[in-house]
Amino acid sequence: MTTLTTPRLARTAAEPAGSRPKRHYATHLVLIVLAVMWLLPLGWSLYTALRPIESTNAHGYFSIAGPYNFDNFVTAWNQGGFSKYFWNSALITVPTVILTLFFASLMAFAVSRVSWKFNIALLILFTAGNLLPPQVLAAPLFQMFKHLELPYWFSDSGSLLNTYISVIVVDTAFQIGFCTFVLSNYMKALSHDLTEAALVDGAGIWTQYWSIIMPLCRPAFAALGTLEVIFIYNDFFWPLLFIQNGDRLPVTTAINNLQGVFLSNYNLLAAGATITVIPTLIIYLVLQRQFVAGLTLGSSKG
């Protein structure tokens, strides 16, 4: 008679008698400390935003005296004009993420699924571009956009300055390298039998890319899309450099409208900062499962 042994029973039989499973106390301790370090500023900002400035001035920031309400959030929303700035951020973030993932997927497909002489060299070139500090290119890009003449029906400044296109182009260029690196590694883990079978059936390069590889990369796109939305949404440097019209600035600059001339209401500023965090938090919570799957699936493919 043949006896079937399950993997769990096999591991149990292999373990010495009296042994206990390892408990990773150090790992849990480090994770708890890091979680507290990340959550403490957000929690403190939310706590400060819920307190009126009069209560803070009377009892200090490091006190627990009430009352607590949402008046600072209402004032920050109205005074900061967040509804308009949220729309500006959407006009910059959505096209940038779509263009970045599309161009990065094309480049990743070329360097990972197509055998040719310069695929490794191009991958290194795109990855090395992430090592260049953005501030180094600030002055050259500003001058180039300033002297690039455009019709006034397209740009009221007569150049690329003070347009969303300038920010979209630069953000896309700086993010393509990182996305290409991640997507190329993910595409390399996919079985080459899929594209070889499609090639035998007469599928061209575009069909292999669009109909076979792209659907399999949805988890990776979800993970990268979540990261890119957070990166671009939180970008403060490029919009402030290229956009001079305050009505076109993204939401990350709306907090400046809450600054006083001589004094600053830090409770109001905390409420404004908390409002700007809400969209990225919602996006992460909605795409959390896809985000985790995109980070782990590539490592489990053989």
N, C-alpha and C positions, 0 to 999 in steps of 0.2 A: 504494500500500500504506500502511495506517495503522500507525504505530508507537505502541505503548503505553508510557507512561513512568510508572514507579512513583514514589510520593512520595519515597522515599529517594533514587532517582536524580535526581529533580528538585532536591532540596536539595543533592546533591553537585555538580550542574552549576551551581547558583546560587552556590556558595561559590567565592571566588577561589582561584587556584592557589597552593599552598604554605601555605594557612591551616591552622591546627590548631584542634580543638575547644576551647572555653573550659573551663578547669579552675577550679572554684570552691574554691580553696584556703582563702580566708577563711571561707566558709560551713562547710567541713569542720572547720576549726580551732575555730570557735565551737561547733559541735555536739559536738566531742570534749571541749572544756572543760566544757560544760554537763553532758554525760554523766558525766564524772569527778566534778563537783560533786554530782550527784545520787546516784551510786553509792558515793562515798567514805564518807558516814556509815553507810550500810547495811553496807558491807563491814567497816568498823571495828567496828560493833556486833556483827556476826557473829564477827569475830576475837576480840573481848573476851569474848564469851559462851562461846567454846570453851576459854578458859584458866581454870584454877582460880584462886581468889582468892589462894592461897598463892604461886603463881608470879608473879602480878602484884605482890604486896607485896614479894617478894624481888627482882624484876628491873625493876619499873616497867611502866607501861602502854605506853610507847614502846619495847618490846623484843620480840624474837622468840623468847624462850626458851620451851620447852615445859614440861610436856606439854600435849596437846590432847585433850579428850574432851567428851562430851555430858552430863556430870554436872549442870552448871548448868541445862540444859533440863529434865532430870528433876525436879530440886529445884524449879525455878520452876513447873512444871506442877502438882506436888503441893501446894506451899506456897501458890501463888496461886489454886488452885481454878479453873483456866482452863476445865475442861469445863463447869462450871456457868455461868460468865460468857459463854462462847461461845454457849450456849443463850439466855441473856438478850439478847445482841446480835442473835441471829437473830429473836427475838420482836419486837424493835423494828425491825430493818432490813427484813425481808421485807414486812410489811404497809405500812410507810412507802413503800417503793419502788413497790409495786403501786398504792397509792392516789395517789401523786404522778403517776405516768405516766398513770393513768386520768383523773384530773381535768384534768391539763395537756393531754392529748389532746383532751378535750371542749372546753376553752377555745380551744386552738389551731385546732380545726376551725371553731369559731364565728367567729373573727376572721380566718381565712384563706380559708375556702371559702364563707362565707355573706356576702352583701352586705347590710349594714344600717348604720344611722347611727353606732353607737357602737363598731364593731369596732376602729378605730384607737385610740380613747380608752381602751378596756379593755386593749388590748395595752400601751399606754404605762403604764397604771396597774399592771398586773401586773409589767412590767419594772422600774418605779420602786420597787416593793417590795423589790427586791434591794439597793437603795442604803441601806436602813434598817439600822443596826447592830443585831444581835440583843440586845446587852446593854442597849439602850435600853428594850426591852420586858420585860426580865427581872422587874423588880419588879411592874409591873402584871399580868403573866401569873401570877406566883406568888400574888399576892393574889386574883386572880379564881379560880384553881383551888382555893385554900385555902377560900374562902367558898362554893364551889359544892357544896352538900350532895348526897350520894349515899347510897343504902341501904348498910348494912354488908355485906350479902351480895355487893354489887358491888365495894366498896372497903373494906378494913379500916381506912382512915383516915377514912372518912365524907366524903371529898372526892376530887377528881381528883389530889391529891398522892399520891405513893408508888404510882402506877399507870403501867403501860406506855402507857396511852391518852394521858396528858398529853404524853409525849415524842413519840408517833406523830403526834398532832394538830399540835404545834408544828413538828416537822421537816417534815411534809407542807406546812404553810402556807408555810414559808420556802423550800421547794424548788420550789413550783408555778410561781413567776414565771420562774425560769431555764428550766425545762423547757417552759413555754408559749412562751417566746421562740424556743427552738431548734426545737421542733416546728412552730410557725407558719411559720417560714422554710422548713422542709422541705416542708410541705404546699403552700405557695405555688408551689414549683417543680414540683409535679405537674400534669399536663395537666388543664385544666378540661373537656376533651372527655369524660373518663371520667364525671364526675358529671353533665354535661349529657345524655349518652346514657342514663345510669341514670334521670335525671329524666323523660326522654321515655318510657322504659319503665314509668314509674309508681312508681319507687323513692322512698320518703320520705327525710327527713333522716337518721333513724336507720339505715336501710339503706345510704345513701351513706357514712355514717361507719363503720359496723361492717363492712360487706361489701366496700367498695371502698378507702377511704382507709387503714383500719387495717392490712390486709395489706401495702400498699405501704410502710408506715412501719416495717416490722420492722427494717431496718438502723439507722434512727434510734433506735428503742426499745432496740436492743442497745447502741448507744453511750451513750445517756443512762442506761440501766440500770446499765451498768458504772460510770459516773461517780457515780451516785446511791448505789450500794452503798458505794463508797469514801467518799463524803462523809458519809453517815449512820453507817456503821460506825465511822468515826474521830471522830464527834462526842463531845465530852467535856463540853461546857458544860451542855446541857439535861438530860441524865440526872442529872448531879451536882446540878442545881438542884431538880429535881422529885421525885427518888427519894431518900428518906431511908433506906430499908431496904437494907443492904449486900448482902443476898442477891439483890436484883433489879437491881443495877447491871450495866451492860454490861462487855465485856472491856477496854475502854480504861481502866477504873478498877481493874482487877485488879492492875495493877503496884503500886498502893498497898500491897497485902498483902505485897509483897516488901521494903518499907522497914523498916529497923531503927529502934529507939527512939533510940539514940545514934550508931550507925554504920550505913552503908549498903554493902551488897555490890554494887558497880557491875557486876561480872561477872554476878551473878544478875539484876540489873535489865536488863542488855543481853540476856540470854537471854529474859526475859519480853517485852521490847519486840520481839524478833525473832519470838517466837511469835505476837504479835498481828498481825504483818505478813503471815503466811503465808496466811490466807484471802483477803485482797484480792489478793495476788499470784497465787493460783490462779485466782481469778475473772477477772483480767485476761488471764492466759495462755490460759484456755479460750475467752474471748470476744474475743480479740485481733483475729481476722479480721473479725468483725462490727463491732467497735469502729472499726477503720480504715475499713471500708466505710461506716459511718454518718457518719463525718466527711467523707468525700470524695464520696459519691454526690449529696448535695444541691447541691454546687458544680458538678457536671457536667450537671445537668439544665437544659434550656432552657425 
